Amino acid sequence: MLPFFLSVCKWSADGFRVGFWLSSVQTNKEVPLLEGMPELGTQTQVIWEDQFVSGIETPVLGLVVSASALLLVLMMERRKKKS
């Protein structure tokens, strides 16, 4: 169950995001049109940062890995009993 718990911890650290994985994050910043004169208006500057954000696939993948490992252990024990 360790892979499942580790994946849930990673998912919770990224904010329990229900969407898919992200490889970059968008940051919006308001910048004045003319330096020192914000009363003339502002524009939005979009900054993209390369960053991994886990989604719902992370705990699902952890659950699949844990279930596969458990199934493998049970199959190995079953073969030992037959021998």
N, C-alpha and C positions, 0 to 999 in steps of 0.2 A: 504493500500500500504506500510505500515511500514515494514512488514517482507521482502518484495521485496527490499526496499531500504537498509535495514540492511544487507541483504545477498550480495547485489552488493558492499556495502562498505567493507565487509569482503573479498570478492573475489578480489577487487582492492588492498586491503592491502597485499594480497598474490601474487600480480603481474599478475592478469588477466590470470591465467593458464587455458588453453583450455582443458587439459587432465583431468583425473579423480582424486579424492581425494588421497592424500598421507598420510601415517601415520609415515613415517620416511624419513629422508633426508640424502643423501650420500655426504660426503666431501672427496675430494682427497687431499693428502698431500705428497709432495716429501721429502723423507728421505734418507740421504746418507747411503751407505752400511756400511762404517766404520765411526764412530764418528770423526769429525774434518778433514776428508779426502774426500771432495765431488768430487775431481778429479777422484776418482776410480769408480764413478757412483752413481746413486740414484735408489731407488725403490719407487713405489707409495704405500702409505698406505691409505687404505679405512676406513673411520670412519663413522659409521651409528649413527645418532641422532634421538631419538623419538620426532617427531614434526608433528603437523597436518598442512597440506597445502591444502587449499580448491581448488577445481577444478570447472569445468563448471556446476556441479550438484548443487552448492550452489545457484546461482541466479535462476536456474530452479526450485529448491525446494521452494525458496522464492516466486516466481511467482505463483506456485501451491497453497501455503498456502494463499497468498493474494487473489487469485481468489476464493478459497473455502470460505474464510471469507466474501467476497463480495457477493457471491451466497447465503450464509446463511442469511446475513442481508436482501437481497432482498426478500428471501422466507419468512422471518419473517414479513416484511412490507406488503407483499401480503396477508398473513393470517390475519393481523390486518384490512386490508381493507375489507375483506370478512365478518368479524364478525360484 
